[in-house]
Amino acid sequence: MLKKLVLTGAAGRLGSYLREPLSAMCEELVSTDIAEDIGSLYDTESYFRADLAKMDEIAPVIEGAEMVVHFGAIVDEKPFEELLGPNFVGSYNVWEAAYRTGARRVVYASSIHAVGMHPKRDCIGIDAAHRPDTFYGLAKCFTEDLGSMYWDKRQLESVHLRILSCAQVTSARALGSWLSYDDLIQLVTRAVDTPSVGFSIVYGVSNNDRAPVDNSKAAFLGYRPKDNAEQFADTILAEAPKADVTDPGEMCHGGPFAAVDLGESGLAQMTIVDDRKKT
């Protein structure tokens, strides 16, 4: 069991599902976000409000942690200037603070949007070249490269979870891209408890029949997803419009993010149900 674990982005939808299982993996879970509070706390959990873009706020939170599970960020496409602080500088601050204070690993919520402009007909592996679809995706590329550099130069381990779509299945795309909350928890757990990871990338996707990515080179992490979006296929496909093969949002891994103009919301083109877990 870890002595201290830090979770950033604890007030977010995905963070809400990670708090309880992470609290069971450590003697002390420190959750952090910019929200005023996150509701009732679990037995080993404490909450500290901190801005990722400010080193003097985030470094004291990370002090003494063995690992950081870094899910904090703006989770949509925005103008570069709006993403610069939380998504770019914030990542640097987490890695640098983790290094300075002696943490041994960062587990990072990366995204398919780091490689979102690859055609979906290509079943890409974890070694696919960066091909971001937005400034948001560019921040994921930056942080993956940051993690690689900190491993090469400073031996700070990291696992980068390229999440496809961790939300209720509401579109034909999600039949391939869905990551269930149970599989998310397993994915993060394996990223934390695998003895040695170096610098690693793994796709965050469930065991979908239509999954468009290949995790075979990340098998050493022991992530074996159990859920399959095919259970939703009949209903979703009966209601789905005919695919437009000229639309990058249909044909690229990034979905709607591949089609929007830089700086414009990708989530606005999607139906995301806010079903965050309540405490």
N, C-alpha and C positions, 0 to 999 in steps of 0.2 A: 504493500500500500504506500502511495506517495504521501509525503508529509504535507506539502502545500502545492495546490494547483490553482492557476488563475484562468478564468473564463472571461474574455472580452465579448461585447455584444450580448450580454446576458439578458437585456430587455427585449431583444429581437425575437421573432417567431421561432427560428431554429434554436436560438439560445434557450428559449423556454423549455424545450424538450431535452436539452443537454444538462441542465442544472442538476436534476435529481440523480441521473446515473453517474455524473462526474463527482457529485458529493459523496457517493458510495465508494469511490476509488481513492479517496485521500482523507487524511486527518483534518485538513483545512481546505475548503474551497472558497476562494475569493472571487466573487463575481463583480464585474464592473461594466459600466455603460455611462451615457450622459443623461439618462432618465433620472427623475427624482428618486424613484424607488422601483422595486421589482416584485412587490407583494410579499407574502409570507416567505420566510427563509427556511431552508432545510437544516437539519440538525448540525451539520458541520460547515454550513455556509455563512459567509458574511458578505456585505455589499458595500462597495465604495464607488462613489460617483467620480469619474475621471474622464477627461478629454484626451483621446488618443493622440491628437495633434500637438499636445503639450507634454514634453518630456518630464517636466517637473511634477506633473500630475500622475502620469502613468508609471514612471520608474518606481516610486515608493510602493505602488500596488504590487509590482512584480518582485520586489525585494524578497529574497528567500524562497522563491518558487522553484520547484524542480522542473515544471513544465508550464507552458502557456498554451491554452486552446484559444486561438485568435479568430473570432467570428465578428468582431466589431468593424463596421464600415457603413458607408452609404451604399445601399444594395440596389442601385438603379443607375442608369446612364444619366449624367448631368453634365453641364459645362465643366471643362477641365478645372477651372478655378475653384469650383465647389468641391470637387473630388480630391484636390491636391492635399488638403490638410488631413482629413480622416483616412483616405485610402492610400495615399502615397507616403506622406510624412508619418502618418500613424503606423504604417508597417515598419518603416525604419525605426521609429521610436520603440516599438515592441521588440524588434530583433536586437537593437543596441542595448536596451535596458536588460533584456534577457541575458545577453553576453556579459554585461558589466556586473550583474548580480549573481552570475554563476548558474543560471538555469541550463539544462542540458538539451531541451527540445522545445520547438514550437510546432503546434499542429494548426494549420492555416486553412481557412475556408476560401480556397481558390474557386475557380468557376470554369465551366465550358466556354465562357466568353473569352478566355485567354486564347482559344483556338477556334473561335466561333465562325470564322470565315472559310474554314475548310468545308468542302462540299459534303453533304450528309451521305452521299453514296460511298464515300471513303470511310471505312470503319477504322478510325484512327486509334492508335495506341498511345501509351503514356509518353512516348518519345516523339510525338508529332511536334513539328515546329510551331512556335508561337505565330498566331495569325489572329490578332484581336479584332473584335467586331465593333468596339466602342472605346471611349476613354475609360469606361468602367472595366472593360476587358484588358485594356492597357495596364491598368493598376494591378490586375492579377498577374500579368506578365512580369511587371516590375518586381512584384513581391516574390514570385517564383525564382527570378534571377537573384534577388536579394538573398533568399534562403540558400540557393546554390553557392553563392559567394561566401556567405558566413560559414557554411560547412567546409568549403575548400580552404578558407583562410583562417578560420577560428574554431573549427570543429564543433559548431553549434548545430545539432541535428534539426531537421524539420521534415514534416510530411505535409504535402500540399494536396488538399482534397478538391479535385475539379468537379464540383457539384453541377449536375445537369439541371434538374428541376425538382426541388424538394418541396412539393406542394400537392394539394389534391389534384387528381387527374381530371382536367376540364377541356383538353384539346387532343387532337390526333397526334401532335408532336409528343405529348407527354406519355403516350403509349410506349415510346422508346426511352424517353429521358427521365421518367419518374424515379425518384428516390424516396422510399417510404420513411416515416419517422423512425420505425424500428430498425431499418437498415442504416439510417443515419447514425443512430446510437451505436450500432455495431461497428460502423466504419470509424467513428471517432474513438471508440474503445480500443480497437485494434491499433490505431495510430498511436495511442498512449501506451498500451501494454506490450507492444512488440519490443523485444529487448534492444535491438539495434536497427536503426533505419537510415543513418547517414542523411543524404538528401533524397527524398522520394516524392513521386507524384502518383496519385491513384484517382481514378474517376469515381465520383459519387453518384452511383446509379444502382437501381435494384436489379434483380435477376429477370429482367424483361425479355420476352421473346424477341422484341424489336430493338433492343439496345444497340445504338450506333457506334459504340466505342469498345475498345479491347483492353481489359485489365490484366491480361495474362502475365505481363512483365512485372506486375505488382503483387503477384500471388504470395510472395514471402510475407506480406503483411497479415495474411490469414483472414482477409475480408471475404466472406462467403454470403452474399445477400440472399435472402429467402423469399422476398415478396416479388410479385410479377404483375405488371399493369395489364396483362392480357385479360384479366378478369373484368376490366372495364371496356374492352374493345367493342363489343356488340353495341352497347349504348352510345359510346362516343362516335363510332364510325357511322351510325345511323343518322346522327345529327350534324356531322361535319360537312362543310361545304367542299366542293371539288377543289383539289389542290391546284394552285397556280404555279406552273413549272418555271415561270419567268420571275417569280418572287424569291429574293434571297432568304426571306423569312421562312419559306417553305423548303428551300433547297440546301440551306447551310446549317451547320451544327448549332449556331447561335440563335436560331429561330427569329422571333421578332427583333431582337437586338441587332441581327445582321441586316435588317431592312431599314431601321430608323436612321435619320441623319445624326451625325455626331452632336452630342449634347442634348438630344431629345430623349425623353423617357421611353425605355423599352417595356417597362411594366404596364404602361398605359395601354399597350396593345394586347395585354394578357388578362386572364381572369384568375387572380390569385385570391384564394379564400384565406382570410386571416383567422386561422383556427389555433392560435397560440395556446399553449397549455397554461391553465390558471393554477395559482398556488394559494 
